[in-house]
């Protein structure tokens, strides 16, 4: 049976081969086995913290694997005041205190802003100009109603005079 021609040119075949080679993990390019954090013990903090999964304990100059299952390293592993992770110049204790103060400040600021805005909207009284405009509008409405009533009574008198007044019961005349 002859191979089916799928309409692929040699250019496309080479391109597809290159893509497949990139997608498949290379057997020749093997990564070296990961170095454990304990190999950096008694060296410098910077060397230890190059690997993000390591924790430097300043107390005993030990490079330890970071306890991933816990948020903070337990005191049995290293005290918070001497534990370093990410950068050597910040310990966990200072980081926790700083983040707590910043978070509290942000929450307090948001709360104060919300309370201020709510109170301002609640106690908002109409200005003198608003009161005057409302009073004038009410006066105009009352005058207009009086004029309407006056015009209606005049029209009714004219209708009565000429016999065009519509009565309640049209058969009452008969």
VENZI-V925127 format. One record per residue. N is the residue number from 0. RES is the residue in three letters. SS is DSSP state (a for helix, b for strand, c for the rest). OMEGA is omega as a letter, one per 30 degrees, with the letter a starting at -180 (999 if undefined). D_FIRST is the distance of its C-alpha to the first C-alpha in Angstrom with 2 decimals. Layout:
[[N & RES & SS & OMEGA & D_FIRST] [N & RES & SS & OMEGA & D_FIRST]]
//
This chain:
[[0 & UNK & c & a & 0.00] [1 & UNK & c & l & 3.83] [2 & UNK & c & a & 6.62] [3 & UNK & c & l & 8.92] [4 & UNK & c & a & 12.19] [5 & UNK & c & l & 14.99] [6 & UNK & c & a & 17.70] [7 & UNK & c & l & 18.94] [8 & UNK & c & l & 20.96] [9 & UNK & a & l & 21.58] [10 & UNK & a & l & 24.93] [11 & UNK & a & l & 23.62] [12 & UNK & a & l & 21.18] [13 & UNK & a & l & 24.27] [14 & UNK & a & l & 26.38] [15 & UNK & a & l & 24.13] [16 & UNK & a & l & 23.97] [17 & UNK & a & l & 27.75] [18 & UNK & a & l & 28.27] [19 & UNK & a & l & 26.26] [20 & UNK & a & l & 28.32] [21 & UNK & a & a & 31.47] [22 & UNK & a & a & 30.68] [23 & UNK & c & l & 29.79] [24 & UNK & c & a & 32.95] [25 & UNK & c & l & 33.34] [26 & UNK & c & a & 33.71] [27 & UNK & c & a & 35.70] [28 & UNK & c & l & 38.16] [29 & UNK & c & l & 39.83] [30 & UNK & c & l & 43.08] [31 & UNK & c & a & 46.12] [32 & UNK & c & a & 47.35] [33 & UNK & c & a & 49.77] [34 & UNK & c & l & 53.37] [35 & UNK & c & a & 55.74] [36 & UNK & a & a & 58.74] [37 & UNK & a & l & 61.14] [38 & UNK & a & l & 60.40] [39 & UNK & a & l & 62.29] [40 & UNK & c & a & 65.44] [41 & UNK & c & l & 68.59] [42 & UNK & c & a & 66.98] [43 & UNK & c & l & 67.43] [44 & UNK & a & a & 66.71] [45 & UNK & a & l & 64.55] [46 & UNK & a & a & 62.23] [47 & UNK & a & a & 61.89] [48 & UNK & a & l & 61.26] [49 & UNK & c & l & 58.45] [50 & UNK & c & a & 56.28] [51 & UNK & c & l & 56.63] [52 & UNK & c & a & 56.32] [53 & UNK & b & l & 59.50] [54 & UNK & b & l & 63.11] [55 & UNK & b & l & 66.04] [56 & UNK & b & a & 69.24] [57 & UNK & c & a & 72.16] [58 & UNK & c & a & 74.54] [59 & UNK & c & l & 73.05] [60 & UNK & c & a & 70.69] [61 & UNK & b & l & 67.65] [62 & UNK & b & a & 64.12] [63 & UNK & b & l & 62.71] [64 & UNK & b & a & 59.53] [65 & UNK & c & l & 60.23] [66 & UNK & c & a & 60.51] [67 & UNK & c & a & 57.77] [68 & UNK & c & a & 58.68] [69 & UNK & c & l & 62.15] [70 & UNK & c & l & 63.16] [71 & UNK & c & l & 66.04] [72 & UNK & c & a & 66.28] [73 & UNK & c & a & 68.69] [74 & UNK & c & l & 72.08] [75 & UNK & c & l & 71.29] [76 & UNK & c & a & 68.55] [77 & UNK & c & l & 70.54] [78 & UNK & c & a & 73.39] [79 & UNK & c & a & 72.48] [80 & UNK & c & a & 75.05] [81 & UNK & c & l & 73.37] [82 & UNK & b & l & 69.68] [83 & UNK & b & l & 67.63] [84 & UNK & c & a & 64.13] [85 & UNK & c & l & 62.44] [86 & UNK & c & a & 65.46] [87 & UNK & c & a & 68.23] [88 & UNK & c & l & 71.16] [89 & UNK & c & l & 70.84] [90 & UNK & b & a & 71.43] [91 & UNK & a & a & 70.32] [92 & UNK & a & l & 73.88] [93 & UNK & a & l & 74.56] [94 & UNK & a & l & 71.16] [95 & UNK & a & a & 71.84] [96 & UNK & a & a & 75.36] [97 & UNK & a & a & 74.27] [98 & UNK & a & l & 71.42] [99 & UNK & a & l & 73.74] [100 & UNK & a & l & 76.43] [101 & UNK & a & l & 74.02] [102 & UNK & a & l & 72.38] [103 & UNK & a & l & 75.81] [104 & UNK & a & l & 77.06] [105 & UNK & a & l & 74.15] [106 & UNK & a & l & 74.62] [107 & UNK & a & l & 78.37] [108 & UNK & a & l & 77.94] [109 & UNK & a & l & 75.63] [110 & UNK & a & a & 78.07] [111 & UNK & a & l & 81.05] [112 & UNK & a & l & 79.33] [113 & UNK & a & l & 78.35] [114 & UNK & a & a & 81.87] [115 & UNK & a & a & 83.46] [116 & UNK & a & a & 81.36] [117 & UNK & a & a & 81.95] [118 & UNK & a & a & 85.67] [119 & UNK & a & l & 85.95] [120 & UNK & a & a & 84.33] [121 & UNK & a & a & 86.45] [122 & UNK & c & a & 89.78] [123 & UNK & c & a & 89.16] [124 & UNK & c & l & 92.34] [125 & UNK & c & l & 92.72] [126 & UNK & c & l & 94.35] [127 & UNK & a & l & 97.73] [128 & UNK & a & l & 96.11] [129 & UNK & a & l & 93.75] [130 & UNK & a & a & 96.74] [131 & UNK & a & l & 98.72] [132 & UNK & a & l & 95.84] [133 & UNK & a & l & 95.43] [134 & UNK & a & l & 99.20] [135 & UNK & a & l & 99.35] [136 & UNK & a & l & 96.45] [137 & UNK & a & l & 98.22] [138 & UNK & a & l & 101.47] [139 & UNK & a & l & 99.73] [140 & UNK & a & a & 98.18] [141 & UNK & a & l & 101.59] [142 & UNK & a & l & 103.28] [143 & UNK & a & l & 100.58] [144 & UNK & a & l & 101.04] [145 & UNK & a & l & 104.83] [146 & UNK & a & l & 104.40] [147 & UNK & a & a & 102.08] [148 & UNK & a & l & 104.62] [149 & UNK & a & l & 107.45] [150 & UNK & a & a & 105.60] [151 & UNK & a & l & 104.74] [152 & UNK & a & l & 108.40] [153 & UNK & a & l & 109.52] [154 & UNK & a & l & 107.04] [155 & UNK & a & l & 108.19] [156 & UNK & a & l & 111.84] [157 & UNK & a & l & 111.07] [158 & UNK & a & l & 109.19] [159 & UNK & a & a & 112.17] [160 & UNK & a & a & 114.58] [161 & UNK & a & l & 112.82] [162 & UNK & c & l & 111.76] [163 & UNK & c & a & 108.03] [164 & UNK & c & l & 107.76] [165 & UNK & c & a & 105.15] [166 & UNK & c & a & 106.71] [167 & UNK & c & a & 105.11] [168 & UNK & c & a & 105.82] [169 & UNK & a & a & 105.80] [170 & UNK & a & a & 107.83] [171 & UNK & a & a & 110.68] [172 & UNK & c & a & 112.58] [173 & UNK & c & 999 & 112.88]]
//
